[in-house]
Amino acid sequence: YAIKCTSGKLKAEANVNHPLNRPLKVGDVITAWGLYKDDTTSKFSVNIIGENIHDHLLHADFRPYINTIVLNNNAKGYWESEIRTEFSKSNFGADKIFKVTIEVLDKEYKISFNDKEIGARFPQRDSIALAKAVKVEGGSNGFKWTHLSLPLWKIEANVNHPLNRP
């Protein structure tokens, strides 16, 4: 048998920790879908949570009211230096579903929007092995998170594996 990493899509609940089945690894992808209402939506975020429910290994905070994404972490009990990436609210459409993707790379996270890289990268200041959950937060004036896709393990038969040969 071979173990492959795939992902499963589930209904997103805001402000709830969605547990990971295992620690994150390089190559994993987390995806969140949301419904952007209109310009009255102030901010919302996708977070990778550590051991303590207040530990954010990654806080990707979209702030359309100032055309910015704020990236930060607070796994040591305090917020560290944030990285701000310009991101125009014109990327959002009123009453339209959008997709945020976080790719776990070697030593950093890459954040994409609607399958396009947007120049938002954040260094892994803490070990990705500490990741325990993903939490989507926020939403105002009609904004809501709809779905979330997290890495899962999948076991499949591998007929070419040396132990499966006659």
N, C-alpha and C positions, 0 to 999 in steps of 0.2 A: 504494500500500500504506500501511497505517497500523500503527503499533506500539502495542500495548496491553500493559499490565502485568497479568499474571495470576500465579497461584502454583502451585507443584507440590508434591505431598505425597510425602515419602520416609520411609523407615524411619529412625528416630532412633538414633544411636549416642552413648552418653554419653562425655563427655570427648574428643570428636573435633571438630575444626573442620569445619563444613559450609560450603564456600565459597559466597559470593553470586556470581551471574552478572554483577553490575554494582553500582555504589554504590547505597546506599539513597536514596530520594526521598520527599518528603512524600506521604502517601497509601499507602505500602507497609504491608503487614501481614505479621507473622511469627507463626506459630502453632505451639505445641508441645503434644503430648498425652502424658500420663503415667499410669501405674497406681500409685495410692496404696495401699500395702499395709495399714498400720494405724498406731496411735499410736507405734510404735517407729521410724517413719521420721523422721529428724532434720532434714535440710535438703536442698534441691535448687535449682538455678538455671537461668535462661535468660540467655544472654549474647550481646551484639553485640560482635564482636571486630574490632580495627583492624589496621593494618599489622603490628605486632609481635604474636605470638601471646599475649603477656601483656597487651596493651592491651585493656581492657574499656571500650567506649564506653557500654555499659549492662550492669549486673550486677543482675538481678532475682532476689534470693535468698529463697526461701520457707523460713521457719523455723517449722513448725507447733508445735514444742516450746515456743516462747515466743509463739505467736499473732501472728506478725509477718512482714511482707515487708520486707527491707532492699534499698534501691535505692542504687546507687553507681556510680562509674567510677574507672578508674586509668590513663587513657591517657597520663599524663605520668610514669609510673613509680612512682606512689604512689597509695594510696587517698585520695580526697577526702572531703568531708563527706557522710555518708550521710543518706538520708531514710528514716525508718521509718514504715510504714503498718500499722496494726492489722489483722490478718486471722486470724480464729479457725480453729483446726484443725478445728472442727466443720463447716467448709465442705467438708472432704474426707470421703469415705465409704470404709470399708474395702473393699479389692479393687475399687475403682471407677476408671474412666477419667475424667480431668479434662482441661480444655483451658485453656492460658494463651495469650492473644493480646497482642501488642505492636503498637500502631499508631504509625506515624511521623507525628507531627503537625508543624505549624510551630513550631519551637523546643522541642518536648518529645515525650516518649514517653508513651503511655497504655497501661497494663496492665489487661487484663480477665481475668476468671476465669469459665469456662463461659458465655461470651457476655454477662456482666454487668460493667458498669463497677464497680470496687471502690474508687475514690478514690485509686488508685496512679498518680501521674504523676511524671515525672522530667525535669528540664531537659536539653536537649542541650548539654552543656558542651563538646563537641567536634563538629566538622563531621560530619554524617551521611555525607558523601562519603568519609570515611575507613574506613567499614565494609567489611570484607573477608569476614567469615564469621559464622556463628551457632554457638554451642556450648551444648549442654545438659550440665549437670554434676550430679553427686551421685546420691543414691539410697542407701538403706541398708535392710537387713532386708526385702528383697522389693520395694522401690520400683523402678520402671524407667520410663524414657522410651520411648515406643512410636513416635511419628511426629513429623515436623516439616514445616511448609509454609513455603517461602521464595518471595520475589518472583522472577518470571521474565519475560523478554521474550517476547512473542508477536507474530508478524507476520501480519496478515490483509489480504486484499484489501478496499479501500474503494471501492466503485463510485461513490460521491458525491464522491470527491476530484477537484479540478479537472483533474488530469493524466489521469484515467481517463475523462473525458467526451469524446464525439465532437467 
